[in-house]
Amino acid sequence: MKFRYLPLLIIFVLLHCPGKYKPRVKKIDIVYLSSLYDDLYRDEPFMAGAQLDTGFVIGHIIPPYPVMTQVLGNLGFFELLGSTGIDFVISDSALFHAQGYDYYIIPASSGYAIMNYQGVRFAIFAYDGDTLDIDAEVQRAIVQQRSDILWMIDRNFLNTPPRHLQFFIENRGLADTSSKAISLVPDPDIVKQIGDFKEVVERTLAMKIALQDKNLEDFLLHQVTKTANANLLLYPASLFRSSPVADTITLADMIEYIAFEMRFKKTTRMVKSDVQDLAQYNEYLVWGTLQDTNAVLLPDPQGEFLSTYYFPIDLSRN
């Protein structure tokens, strides 16, 4: 019978599971779908065949540009996933917080889930960096202490193609593993649902945006400062990945050209000399008209995403 997970609620039970108990389970089957974003564009998406009687299915939503997570969510991708039978989704939690679905979200950066699978405490730990920092290492040690088997998913594994993995169990511990190509039978109804959704995504990304006789930088920064009711915006050059020479671009182009995942906060009554010093020290570019006293949008890791101040479609649903 298909199991469902409430990791935060079952940790107490897991910690008090008698260690001497020997479970009957001999192996845990895992279907790893890899990138669910890429899977959208397969003729027969693997996630359309994700209904399993035993084991579980996991994939990730880490598209090329982070704001695409919000775009997909806004269009209904996360509801669509609920009909596929997937159990775990690794996602950029900074841009997406899912609630009310039949699958569990594992943050891509130092996130984890623990489940009791037929008496075996099985943990998944995801980390998208090259090495664990101190906080992630502490968290990993805690997860390892609470589990019988810990599966580490790092950046390299995230990029591997879809696989069918098996974890062989002996005395509650990991005895061996195997990996082979996926063999799934897609559900025609789900294939159609995914195909219909892909068409919605493609139409959305093809949407035209008129730059109102401005270059991309002036167009965007004018919109952002207007929304924030600021007269200045300080930003790093990396905010713009590219700057096209065009009067109209598509939403797909805008996502490619602009780092919408950057965060900014508004600071009021910032005097002219402080703005100049801050910009010089951080090598920020300045957009707007510098006054004696200013309302300024500044880069800040705790601020709002740039997409909060301007994005061509409404992302507020997620």
PyMOL commands that set and color helices and strands:
alter all, ss='L'
color gray80, all
select helices_A, chain A and resi 7-15+36-39+46-49+67-75+77-82+134-146+155-158+188-205+216-228+237-239+251-257+272-282+306-309
alter helices_A, ss='H'
color red, helices_A
select strands_A, chain A and resi 27-35+56-61+88-91+104-107+111-117+120-126+149-153+163-170+173-180+208-210+232-235+248-250+263-271+285-288+293-299+304-305
alter strands_A, ss='S'
color yellow, strands_A
deselect
rebuild
show_as cartoon
